[in-house]
Amino acid sequence: MHPPRPVKPDGLDTPGLNWRKRNNGWVGYWVARADLVERGFSLKSARQYPPSTAKAWREPTMDEWLVIAAQCQRNQSDMLAWANEKPAGFDPRAIYDGTLRSLIKIYREDPDSPFKNLRYKVTFAYDSKLNTLDAAVGLSRIPQLTFRDFKRWHEGFIKPKVEGGPPRIARGSALMTMVGIVLSFGTLLRLPGCKEAREIRSEMEFPNARRGLVFMTAEQCIAHRAEAHRQGYHSMALAQAIMFEAGPRQKDVIGEMIPVSEPGISDFIHHSKKWMHGMHASEITSDLIWTHRLSKSIRGRNGVLDPNAGKLETFDLKAYPMVMEEWRHAAKVGPVIVNERTGRPWDNGNFTDEWRRIATAAGIPKHVQNRHSRAGAITEGRKAGASHEDLRIMAGHSRRATTEIYDRSDVETKNNVAQLRAKNRPQTA
């Protein structure tokens, strides 16, 4: 009986790895992208496992998997570096045949495309939308597009997922925005029909989803923290307190795990992933002043390498009662929020799943999500009498220069908002 195909351990990144069936087992190869081989990249494939001297087949051990992952990442990095050094070898006009499908291919593969500078997780979102466009309208010929085509496309995109369901307004808006992005790149390349189609698209407006009215309340935040403690997730209770009291986004509190091949230095690496963008003990002074570079304000995957990129926000953690109640659970070195069960920083998806499970146990309605903590912070501040300007500063919505560090007066403004909120909050046992 032939042995089963090797199963990659969770959390391991092995780009380009392909397993090929052999008489007595499997052979793993790193395989280069076909389009780059056509452009002249010399290394078509490289054997990763087992060694050619191996006498019998066996499953890779964990240490061998780590070596496989490192070799695949190195080969992938070398291939992509070669591709970026060879822009002259990429000829969009040789690919473009007038269809949207060909333009999507160019947008994805051109070494100078904005797609190449998207941050790790943004790439997945773009890929999903591009795949949908390709499947739905990829054969449409760009030089022949009129406003009627765009109108029909949008009508198709917003159709309910199930008969009788609500129209998918947000989906339609996002896909039509992606159409504009792709056509804009084709315009830059002066590909026939793209400029005219982009101008038509820009003259049309498509409705977006209504701004949500959902927000977390202080009572829900307290209930969630209590349930998290009951289940042994003290770190989650701390994260929830910070998000609700101070108003930062989830990523700025718990961080995210991304491939080690992505730009940026991290002091926490697990297998092929590293932790980035979250609350770090080195950002917090002895008197609990937290200064953090907002992840959303860093543009592009290489923006993290620029020490002056993004917006710095400062918070006086002492001003937030819930945070102080939980602060004993903060890690004092490295990432502040660490999962008790694993001893590692939370992974975004795992945090969200566990958060929802605990929220359900705490009686919090399903439509209230962790991301509504930020809306709850602003809403509670408004109800307590904080001014719009003070709330704008508290939420980090200012348009000041990204290198400017908020001064002490801004920290005091945030403290005033926190005090107003705490004073107006119902007393709990």
C-alpha positions in Angstrom: 0.0 0.0 0.0 1.4 3.4 -1.0 2.0 5.7 2.0 -0.2 8.8 2.3 1.0 12.2 1.1 3.0 14.1 3.8 0.9 16.6 5.7 2.5 19.9 6.5 2.4 20.9 10.2 0.1 23.8 11.0 1.7 27.3 10.9 4.5 26.2 8.6 5.1 28.2 5.4 6.5 26.2 2.5 6.1 28.3 -0.7 6.5 26.5 -3.9 6.6 23.0 -2.3 5.1 20.2 -4.5 5.0 16.5 -3.6 5.4 13.9 -6.4 4.4 10.3 -6.1 7.1 7.7 -6.5 7.0 3.9 -6.3 8.0 3.7 -2.6 6.8 7.1 -1.3 6.9 10.8 -2.1 9.5 13.3 -3.2 9.1 16.9 -2.3 10.3 19.6 -4.8 10.4 23.3 -4.6 9.0 24.4 -8.0 9.6 27.9 -9.5 6.7 29.9 -11.0 6.1 29.0 -14.6 5.9 32.6 -15.8 9.3 33.5 -14.2 10.9 30.4 -15.8 9.5 31.6 -19.1 11.2 34.9 -18.5 14.5 33.2 -17.9 14.8 32.2 -14.2 17.2 29.3 -14.3 16.3 27.2 -11.3 13.1 25.4 -12.4 12.9 23.0 -9.4 15.0 21.8 -6.4 14.6 18.6 -4.5 13.8 19.2 -0.8 13.0 15.8 0.7 14.0 13.0 1.1 17.8 13.3 0.4 18.7 11.5 -2.8 20.9 9.1 -0.7 17.9 8.0 1.5 17.4 4.2 1.2 13.8 4.1 2.4 10.8 6.4 2.6 9.6 7.9 5.9 7.6 10.9 7.0 9.6 14.0 7.6 10.3 14.8 11.3 9.4 18.2 12.7 13.1 19.3 12.4 13.2 18.1 8.8 10.0 20.1 8.1 11.6 23.2 9.5 14.6 22.6 7.1 12.2 22.1 4.2 10.4 25.3 5.0 13.6 27.3 5.3 14.9 26.0 2.0 11.6 26.7 0.2 11.5 30.2 1.6 15.1 30.9 0.5 14.4 29.6 -3.0 11.2 31.6 -3.2 12.9 34.8 -2.0 15.8 34.3 -4.5 13.2 33.8 -7.3 11.2 36.9 -6.4 14.4 39.0 -6.0 15.4 37.9 -9.4 12.0 38.9 -10.8 12.2 42.3 -9.3 15.6 42.9 -10.8 14.3 42.0 -14.3 11.5 44.4 -15.0 12.6 44.8 -18.6 11.8 41.1 -19.1 8.1 41.7 -18.4 6.2 42.9 -21.4 2.5 43.7 -20.6 1.6 44.2 -24.2 2.6 40.7 -24.9 0.1 39.5 -22.3 -2.7 42.0 -22.9 -5.4 40.7 -25.4 -8.0 43.3 -24.5 -9.8 41.2 -21.9 -10.2 42.0 -18.3 -8.7 38.6 -17.5 -5.4 39.5 -19.2 -5.3 42.9 -17.4 -5.8 41.1 -14.0 -2.9 38.9 -14.9 -0.7 41.9 -15.6 -1.8 43.7 -12.5 -0.8 40.6 -10.4 2.5 39.9 -12.1 4.0 43.1 -13.3 7.1 43.8 -11.1 6.1 47.4 -10.8 2.5 46.8 -10.0 1.1 48.2 -6.7 0.0 44.7 -6.0 3.6 43.7 -5.3 3.7 46.2 -2.4 0.5 45.1 -0.7 0.9 44.0 2.9 0.7 40.2 3.6 -2.9 39.8 4.6 -4.2 42.6 2.2 -2.9 40.4 -0.6 -5.3 37.7 0.3 -8.3 40.1 0.2 -7.2 41.5 -3.2 -6.7 38.0 -4.6 -10.2 36.9 -3.6 -11.7 39.9 -5.3 -9.6 39.5 -8.4 -10.5 35.8 -8.6 -14.2 36.7 -8.4 -13.8 39.3 -11.2 -11.9 36.9 -13.4 -14.5 34.2 -13.0 -17.5 36.5 -13.4 -16.5 39.0 -16.1 -12.9 38.1 -17.0 -13.7 37.5 -20.7 -15.2 41.0 -21.2 -13.3 43.1 -23.7 -12.2 46.4 -22.1 -12.2 48.6 -25.3 -15.9 47.7 -25.8 -17.1 48.4 -22.2 -19.8 51.0 -21.6 -21.6 52.2 -18.5 -24.3 49.6 -19.2 -21.7 46.8 -18.7 -20.6 48.2 -15.4 -24.2 48.6 -14.3 -25.0 45.0 -15.1 -21.8 43.8 -13.4 -22.8 45.6 -10.2 -26.3 44.1 -10.4 -24.8 40.7 -10.6 -22.3 41.3 -7.8 -25.0 42.4 -5.3 -27.4 39.5 -5.9 -28.3 37.7 -2.6 -26.2 34.7 -1.6 -29.4 32.7 -1.2 -32.8 33.3 -2.8 -34.8 35.8 -0.7 -31.7 37.0 1.2 -30.5 40.6 1.4 -28.5 42.2 -1.4 -24.8 42.0 -0.9 -24.2 45.8 -1.1 -20.7 45.8 0.4 -19.6 43.0 -1.9 -20.8 44.9 -5.0 -19.0 48.1 -3.9 -15.8 46.3 -3.1 -15.7 44.5 -6.5 -16.4 47.7 -8.5 -13.7 49.4 -6.6 -11.3 46.6 -7.6 -12.4 47.1 -11.2 -11.3 50.7 -10.9 -7.9 49.8 -9.4 -7.1 47.3 -12.2 -8.2 49.7 -14.9 -6.1 52.5 -13.4 -3.0 50.3 -13.6 -3.8 49.5 -17.2 -4.1 53.3 -17.9 -0.6 53.8 -16.5 0.6 51.2 -18.9 -1.3 52.9 -21.8 -3.0 49.6 -22.6 -5.7 50.1 -25.3 -9.2 50.8 -23.9 -8.2 51.1 -20.2 -8.2 54.9 -19.9 -11.6 55.2 -21.5 -13.1 52.4 -19.4 -11.6 53.9 -16.2 -13.1 57.3 -17.0 -16.5 55.7 -17.5 -16.2 53.7 -14.3 -15.1 56.9 -12.3 -18.3 58.7 -13.4 -20.5 56.0 -11.9 -21.4 55.7 -8.2 -22.3 52.5 -6.5 -23.9 52.3 -3.0 -21.8 51.0 -0.2 -23.1 49.3 2.9 -24.7 51.5 5.5 -22.4 52.4 8.4 -23.0 50.0 11.2 -24.9 51.1 14.3 -23.5 48.3 16.5 -21.2 49.1 19.4 -20.0 47.4 22.5 -21.3 48.6 25.9 -19.4 48.9 29.1 -21.6 46.2 30.6 -20.8 43.8 27.7 -17.1 44.5 28.1 -17.2 43.8 31.8 -19.2 40.6 31.2 -16.8 39.4 28.5 -13.8 40.0 30.8 -15.4 38.1 33.6 -16.1 35.1 31.4 -12.6 35.2 29.9 -11.2 35.0 33.5 -13.5 32.2 34.3 -12.2 30.2 31.4 -8.6 31.0 32.2 -8.0 33.6 29.4 -6.7 36.4 31.5 -4.7 37.8 28.5 -7.9 38.2 26.5 -9.6 40.1 29.4 -6.6 42.5 29.4 -6.8 42.9 25.6 -10.5 43.5 25.7 -10.1 46.2 28.4 -7.4 48.0 26.3 -9.5 47.9 23.2 -12.6 49.2 24.9 -11.0 51.8 27.1 -8.3 53.2 24.9 -9.9 52.5 21.5 -7.0 50.9 19.5 -7.7 48.3 16.8 -7.3 44.6 17.6 -4.1 44.3 15.5 -2.4 47.2 17.5 -3.1 45.3 20.7 -2.5 41.6 20.0 -0.4 42.0 16.9 -0.4 39.4 14.0 1.7 36.4 12.9 3.1 36.8 9.4 5.7 34.8 7.4 9.3 35.5 8.3 10.0 36.4 4.7 7.9 39.6 5.1 9.8 42.8 5.8 10.3 43.9 9.4 12.3 42.7 12.5 10.6 40.7 15.3 11.8 39.4 18.6 9.3 36.5 18.5 9.5 33.8 15.8 7.6 30.5 15.8 8.4 28.0 13.1 8.1 30.1 9.8 6.0 33.0 11.3 7.0 36.1 13.2 5.0 38.4 15.4 4.5 42.0 14.4 2.5 45.2 14.9 1.1 44.5 18.4 1.6 46.0 21.9 5.2 45.4 23.0 6.6 45.9 26.5 9.4 48.1 25.1 6.7 50.7 24.1 5.6 51.2 27.6 7.4 53.4 30.1 7.7 52.7 33.9 4.8 55.1 34.5 2.6 53.2 32.0 2.7 55.6 29.1 2.2 53.5 25.9 3.5 54.9 22.6 2.7 52.8 19.6 2.9 53.1 15.8 -0.6 52.4 14.4 -0.4 49.5 12.0 -3.1 50.9 9.7 -1.1 54.0 9.1 1.9 52.1 7.6 1.5 52.0 3.9 2.7 49.1 1.8 4.6 46.0 2.8 7.9 47.8 2.8 6.5 50.7 4.9 7.5 48.9 8.1 11.1 49.3 7.2 10.8 53.1 7.4 11.2 54.3 11.0 9.4 57.5 10.1 6.4 55.9 8.5 3.0 55.7 10.1 1.4 57.6 13.0 2.5 57.3 16.6 -0.2 57.4 19.2 0.4 57.8 23.0 -1.9 56.5 25.7 -1.6 57.0 29.5 -2.7 53.5 30.6 -3.2 54.7 34.2 -6.2 56.7 33.0 -8.2 53.6 32.1 -9.8 51.9 35.2 -10.5 48.6 33.4 -7.0 48.4 32.0 -5.6 48.9 35.5 -7.8 46.2 36.9 -6.3 43.8 34.3 -2.7 45.1 34.1 -1.2 42.4 36.4 -1.8 39.9 33.5 0.4 41.8 31.1 3.7 40.3 30.0 6.6 42.5 31.1 9.0 41.5 28.3 8.2 41.2 24.5 4.6 41.0 23.3 2.2 42.2 26.1 -0.7 39.9 25.2 0.3 36.3 25.4 -2.0 33.3 25.1 -1.9 31.3 28.4 -2.5 28.0 26.7 0.3 28.2 24.2 2.8 30.7 25.8 2.9 32.5 22.5 1.2 35.7 21.2 -2.4 35.2 20.0 -2.9 34.5 16.3 -5.6 36.8 14.9 -8.0 34.1 13.7 -7.7 32.0 16.9 -8.2 35.1 19.0 -11.4 36.1 17.1 -12.8 32.5 17.4 -12.1 32.2 21.1 -13.4 35.8 21.7 -16.7 34.9 20.0 -17.1 31.6 22.0 -16.5 33.5 25.3 -18.9 36.3 24.2 -21.6 33.8 23.6 -21.0 32.2 27.0 -21.2 35.7 28.5 -24.6 36.4 26.8 -23.3 38.9 24.3 -25.4 39.0 21.1 -23.8 37.5 18.0 -24.0 40.8 16.1 -21.6 42.4 18.6 -18.1 41.6 17.6 -14.7 42.3 19.0 -14.2 45.0 16.4 -17.1 46.9 17.9 -15.0 47.7 21.0 -13.6 50.8 19.2 -17.1 52.0 18.3 -18.0 51.4 21.9 -15.2 53.6 23.2 -16.2 56.5 21.0 -19.9 56.1 21.7 -19.5 55.9 25.4 -17.3 59.0 25.3 -20.0 61.0 23.4 -22.7 59.9 25.8 -20.5 61.0 28.7 -20.2 64.5 27.2 -16.8 64.5 25.6 -16.4 66.9 22.7 -16.1 65.7 19.1 -12.6 67.1 18.9 -11.5 65.3 22.1 -12.9 62.1 20.7 -11.2 62.6 17.4 -7.9 62.9 19.2 -8.6 59.9 21.4 -9.4 57.7 18.4 -6.4 58.8 16.4 -8.4 60.2 13.5 -6.2 63.3 13.1 -4.5 64.1 9.8 -1.3 65.4 11.2 2.1 64.4 9.9 2.8 60.7 10.3 6.1 61.3 12.1 4.6 63.6 14.8 4.4 62.1 18.3 1.4 63.3 20.1 2.4 65.8 22.9 1.4 65.7 26.6 -1.7 67.9 26.0 -3.1 65.2 23.7 -2.4 62.5 26.4 -4.3 64.7 28.9 -7.2 65.1 26.4 -7.4 61.3 26.3 -7.3 61.2 30.1 -10.2 63.7 30.2 -12.2 61.5 27.9 -11.4 58.4 30.0 -12.4 60.2 33.3 -15.7 61.4 31.8 -16.5 57.9 30.6 -15.6 56.2 34.0 -17.6 58.8 35.9 -20.7 58.2 33.7 -20.3 54.4 33.9 -22.8 52.4 36.0 -21.3 51.1 39.2 -20.7 47.4 39.2 -19.9 45.0 41.9 
